[in-house]
Amino acid sequence: MTVSRRRFLSGAATGAAGTALTAGVLAEGARVDAAAAGGPATATPVFPFHGEHQSGILTPAPAGKQNASCFAAFDVTAAGRAELTELMKTLTVRARALTAGGPPPDLGVGEPPADSAVLGPDIPADGLTVTTGVGASLFDQRFGLADRKPAHLTPMRTFPDDSPDPAWMHGDLLIQFCAHNPDTVHHAIRDITRHTRGALQLRWKIQGYNSPARPSGTGRNLLGFKDGTANPVGSKASELIWVDSLDEPAWTKGGTYQVVRLIRMLVEFWDRVSIAEQENMFGRRRESGAPLDGTKETDIPNFAADPDSTVTPAKAHIRLANPRTPETDNQQLLRRSYNYDLGIDPNGNMSAGHIFTCFQQDIQRQFETIQTRLAGEPLTDYVQPFGGGYFFTLPGVRDDRDWYARTLLS
């Protein structure tokens, strides 16, 4: 029996909507029943799916939470705007169901099972977030969206120290999966690709991980240094990342720009560098994460008191990335990065490194300005950026009647 792409997508969306509702009701019912019976209320961690903004951006990730991730870029193969709309509705239904958790429906012995069973018969929410964005290429002639492209969305630039590999770059659509465990992430991307086959084709994907804080504070990258210490928090973070500007299309309000950079780290060479040189390259102590002029990780470096760079070198990573001047204050961005390990390269060296990702209001004002300052920094001898892209993370799904990109496509 042949099934058109459109009917397949519509059927997937319709069937899954009931699954999502049932899953939410059953999960909460189990929690209430357990509490009433005097047992532990062991509800799986659930981050909100509905809201003004998508989860997975400001969602807390430290202290052993959401340590698994997958970044998957897709080419959209939907035929026209109507199919693109159905695709976005299907994505919404599946993301809503997966983040809520619950048992999949029983389709009967004559049908393929509704779920892969990677997570067992009752899908845990496991802190899963599904964060969806669009690339500049989605706004070409295929879907009639050219006049609605976000003002600062372009293909990702190649910087002087980059080694770009086209197989690992760009994409019409990016989905960022984050969860507490890697099998949850694997399960989610399999579910999404199953329900969108015929409208989406994977372009590249990479799975990431982070470790618990060792021994405390922020997690470490594969060069052994704490990563993301100086992230803005609270209202400051909100001021720097959410789009709400008169120079942007109205539909973008509540969204944000996401940069993904895939950065190989030459760990075998790095491990032969003295600790003093490593710390001068970063501008922080490896053991504690403290800036070179401080004693603990949370100390704020005082570059103004070190104008001759006698304590923190002028080309230290933290000094170039954030000079901490009034003029550079609005260039800060929100980092949410992961480590990766792809095994070995053809020469027998470890193929491992960093999935750098950040969110901001304006890629040119924030990420590109910072990256330009970092050109030629000493760390470039030990890292090789090779892929990724620029994306616009869509505004949040407001309620159970809303769907991804509704304001863009309506």
C-alpha positions in Angstrom: 0.0 0.0 0.0 1.4 3.4 -0.9 1.0 6.3 1.4 1.6 9.9 0.3 4.1 12.0 2.3 1.3 14.4 3.2 -1.0 11.7 4.5 1.9 10.0 6.4 2.8 13.2 8.2 -0.9 14.0 8.9 -1.5 10.5 10.3 1.6 10.6 12.4 0.6 13.9 13.9 -3.0 12.9 14.6 -2.1 9.6 16.2 0.7 11.0 18.3 -1.4 13.8 19.8 -3.5 11.3 21.7 -0.4 9.5 22.8 1.1 12.7 24.3 -2.1 13.5 26.2 -2.4 9.9 27.5 1.3 9.8 28.4 1.0 13.0 30.5 -2.1 11.8 32.3 -0.7 8.3 33.1 2.6 9.6 34.3 1.0 12.1 36.7 -1.5 9.4 37.7 1.2 7.0 38.6 2.9 9.6 40.7 -0.3 10.5 42.6 -1.1 6.8 43.1 2.3 6.0 44.5 2.1 9.0 46.9 -1.4 8.0 48.1 -0.2 4.4 48.7 2.6 5.7 50.9 5.3 4.9 48.4 7.8 7.3 46.9 6.6 9.8 44.3 9.1 8.9 41.7 8.0 11.2 38.9 10.6 11.4 36.1 12.1 14.9 35.7 10.0 16.8 33.2 11.0 20.2 31.8 8.1 22.3 30.5 7.4 22.0 26.8 5.0 24.9 26.5 6.0 28.5 27.0 7.1 31.8 25.5 10.6 30.3 24.9 11.7 26.8 24.1 13.3 24.7 26.8 16.9 23.6 26.4 18.3 27.1 26.3 18.1 28.4 29.8 17.2 25.0 31.2 19.7 24.2 33.9 22.3 21.7 32.8 24.9 21.4 35.6 25.3 19.0 38.5 24.7 15.8 36.7 21.6 17.0 34.8 21.1 16.9 31.0 24.7 15.5 30.6 23.7 13.8 27.3 23.0 15.6 24.0 22.6 15.2 20.3 22.8 18.0 17.7 21.1 16.9 14.5 21.0 19.0 11.3 18.5 18.2 8.6 17.7 19.0 5.0 14.0 19.6 4.5 12.7 17.5 1.6 9.0 18.5 2.1 7.4 19.5 -1.2 6.1 23.0 -0.7 4.8 25.1 2.1 1.8 23.0 3.0 4.0 19.9 3.6 6.5 22.1 5.5 3.6 23.1 7.8 2.6 19.5 8.3 6.2 18.7 9.1 6.4 21.3 11.8 3.1 20.1 13.3 4.4 16.6 13.4 7.7 17.6 15.0 5.7 19.5 17.7 3.5 16.5 18.5 6.4 14.2 18.7 8.5 16.6 20.8 5.6 17.2 23.2 5.0 13.4 23.6 8.7 12.6 24.1 9.4 15.3 26.7 6.3 14.2 28.6 7.1 10.5 28.7 4.6 7.7 29.2 3.7 4.3 27.5 3.4 4.2 23.7 0.2 2.9 22.2 -0.3 -0.7 21.4 -0.9 -0.9 17.6 -1.6 -4.7 17.6 0.4 -7.6 16.4 -0.1 -6.9 12.7 1.6 -3.5 12.8 5.1 -2.4 13.5 5.5 -1.4 17.1 4.8 2.2 17.9 8.1 2.6 19.7 11.6 1.3 19.4 11.6 0.1 23.1 15.1 1.4 23.6 13.8 2.8 26.9 11.5 -0.1 27.8 7.7 -0.3 27.8 7.1 3.0 29.6 9.1 5.9 28.2 10.7 8.1 30.9 10.8 11.8 30.4 14.4 11.8 31.8 14.8 15.5 31.6 14.5 15.5 27.8 14.3 18.8 26.0 13.9 19.1 22.2 15.0 22.5 20.9 14.2 23.3 17.3 15.8 26.0 15.0 16.0 26.9 11.3 18.9 27.7 9.1 19.3 30.4 6.5 18.8 27.9 3.7 15.2 27.3 4.7 14.4 30.8 3.4 15.3 30.2 -0.2 12.7 29.9 -3.0 11.3 26.5 -2.0 8.7 27.7 0.5 8.2 31.4 -0.2 9.7 32.5 3.1 12.5 34.8 1.8 10.8 38.0 3.1 10.4 36.4 6.6 14.1 35.5 7.2 15.4 36.7 10.6 17.5 39.8 10.1 20.8 38.4 11.3 20.5 34.9 10.0 23.2 34.0 7.5 25.3 30.9 6.6 28.1 30.4 9.1 31.2 32.3 8.4 34.6 30.6 8.0 37.1 32.2 10.3 40.9 32.3 9.8 41.7 29.3 12.0 38.9 27.1 10.8 39.2 23.8 8.8 35.7 23.5 7.3 34.3 20.2 6.2 31.1 20.7 4.1 29.8 17.3 5.3 29.5 18.7 8.8 28.1 22.2 8.1 24.8 24.1 7.8 21.3 22.7 7.4 17.7 23.7 6.9 16.7 22.6 10.4 18.6 21.9 13.6 17.2 19.9 16.5 19.1 19.9 19.8 18.3 17.0 22.1 19.4 17.2 25.8 18.6 14.6 28.5 20.0 13.1 31.6 21.0 9.8 29.8 22.4 9.1 26.3 19.8 6.3 25.6 17.0 8.9 26.0 18.7 11.1 23.4 19.2 8.2 21.0 15.5 7.1 21.5 14.3 10.6 20.8 16.1 11.2 17.5 15.0 7.7 16.2 11.4 8.6 17.0 11.7 12.0 15.2 13.3 10.6 12.1 10.8 7.8 12.0 7.8 10.1 12.0 9.2 12.7 9.6 10.6 10.3 6.9 9.9 11.8 3.5 10.0 15.4 4.8 13.4 15.5 6.6 16.8 14.0 5.7 19.6 13.9 8.2 22.5 16.1 7.0 24.9 15.5 10.0 24.5 14.6 13.6 26.8 14.4 16.6 26.2 13.2 20.1 27.7 14.9 23.1 28.2 14.3 26.8 29.3 16.2 29.9 30.5 14.8 33.2 29.4 15.7 36.7 31.3 18.5 38.3 34.8 17.3 39.3 35.2 18.0 42.1 32.7 20.9 42.1 31.4 23.9 40.1 31.3 23.9 36.3 32.0 20.8 34.2 35.2 20.3 32.3 36.1 20.1 28.6 38.5 17.6 27.1 41.4 19.9 27.6 40.8 19.5 31.4 39.6 23.0 32.1 36.2 24.1 33.5 34.0 25.3 30.7 31.2 28.0 30.8 32.2 29.5 34.1 31.4 33.1 33.1 27.9 32.5 31.6 25.5 35.3 32.2 22.6 34.4 34.5 19.1 35.6 35.4 17.8 38.8 33.9 21.2 39.5 32.3 21.0 36.3 30.3 17.5 37.2 29.2 18.6 40.6 28.1 21.3 39.1 25.9 19.6 36.2 24.2 15.9 36.8 23.4 15.0 38.5 20.2 12.5 41.4 20.5 13.6 44.1 18.1 11.9 46.4 15.6 14.5 45.3 12.9 13.3 41.7 13.1 10.2 40.1 11.6 7.4 40.1 14.1 7.2 36.3 14.2 10.7 36.0 15.7 9.8 37.4 19.1 10.7 34.9 21.8 13.3 33.2 19.7 17.1 33.4 19.7 20.0 32.9 17.5 22.0 29.7 18.0 25.6 29.1 16.9 27.0 25.5 16.8 30.7 25.0 16.3 32.2 21.5 16.1 35.8 21.8 17.4 38.2 19.0 17.3 40.7 19.1 20.2 44.2 17.7 19.5 44.4 16.1 22.9 47.6 14.1 22.3 49.5 17.3 21.6 47.8 19.2 24.4 48.8 16.6 27.0 52.5 17.4 26.2 52.2 21.1 27.1 53.3 22.3 30.6 50.6 23.2 33.1 51.9 26.8 33.3 51.5 27.2 29.5 48.1 25.6 29.5 46.9 28.0 32.3 48.3 31.0 30.5 46.5 30.1 27.3 43.2 29.9 29.1 43.8 32.5 31.8 42.5 30.2 34.5 43.9 27.7 36.9 43.2 24.1 35.7 42.5 22.6 39.1 40.1 25.2 40.5 38.9 27.1 37.5 39.9 30.4 39.2 41.1 33.3 37.0 44.9 33.8 37.3 44.3 36.9 39.5 41.8 35.0 41.8 41.5 32.1 44.2 38.2 30.5 43.3 36.2 29.7 40.1 33.5 32.4 40.7 36.0 35.2 41.1 35.7 37.9 38.5 39.0 38.7 36.8 40.1 42.3 37.2 41.8 43.1 33.9 41.7 46.8 34.6 44.1 46.3 37.5 46.4 44.4 35.2 46.9 46.8 32.2 50.4 45.4 31.3 49.1 41.8 31.3 51.6 40.7 33.9 49.2 38.4 35.6 46.8 37.4 32.8 48.4 37.4 29.3 46.9 39.7 26.8 46.1 36.8 24.5 44.6 34.5 27.2 41.3 33.0 26.1 39.2 34.6 28.8 40.7 38.0 28.3 40.1 38.0 24.5 36.6 36.4 24.8 35.4 38.8 27.5 37.6 41.9 28.1 35.1 43.0 30.7 34.7 46.6 29.6 31.6 48.7 29.3 32.0 48.6 25.5 32.0 44.8 25.3 29.3 44.1 27.9 26.5 43.6 25.3 28.7 41.1 23.4 28.3 38.4 26.0 26.5 35.2 25.0 25.0 32.2 26.7 27.1 29.0 26.3 25.6 25.5 26.4 28.4 23.2 25.2 29.2 19.4 25.3 32.2 17.1 24.7 32.2 14.5 21.9 34.2 11.5 21.0 34.1 10.1 17.4 36.8 7.4 17.9 40.0 7.7 15.8 41.0 9.4 12.6 42.6 7.7 9.6 46.1 8.4 11.2 45.2 6.7 14.4 44.8 9.8 16.5 41.8 10.4 18.8 38.9 12.2 17.1 37.4 14.0 20.1 36.6 17.5 21.1 34.0 20.1 21.8 30.4 20.9 20.6 30.4 24.6 21.2 26.9 26.1 21.2 25.7 29.5 22.2 22.6 31.6 22.1 22.4 35.3 21.5 20.3 38.2 20.1 22.6 39.1 17.3 25.2 36.7 15.9 27.3 39.5 14.3 27.3 41.7 17.4 28.0 38.9 19.8 29.5 35.6 18.5 31.3 37.0 15.4 32.8 39.9 17.3 34.1 37.7 19.9 35.4 35.1 17.4 37.2 37.8 15.5 39.0 38.8 18.7 40.0 35.2 19.3 41.7 34.8 15.9 45.2 33.7 16.3 45.0 33.1 20.0 47.6 30.5 21.3 44.8 27.8 21.7 44.4 27.6 17.9 47.5 25.3 17.8 45.4 22.7 19.7 41.9 23.1 18.3 40.4 22.7 14.8 36.9 24.0 14.2 35.5 22.0 11.3 31.7 22.2 11.2 28.4 23.5 12.6 26.2 26.3 11.5 24.1 29.4 12.4 20.4 28.8 13.2 17.4 30.7 14.5 15.8 28.9 17.4 12.1 29.2 17.0 9.8 30.9 19.6 8.3 28.6 22.1 5.1 26.5 21.6 2.6 28.4 23.7 0.0 25.6 24.4 -1.4 22.3 23.1 -3.0 24.1 20.1 0.3 25.8 19.1 3.1 24.3 17.0 6.6 25.0 15.9 7.0 27.9 13.4 3.2 28.7 13.5 3.8 32.4 13.4 6.3 32.0 10.5 4.2 29.8 8.4 0.7 31.1 9.1 
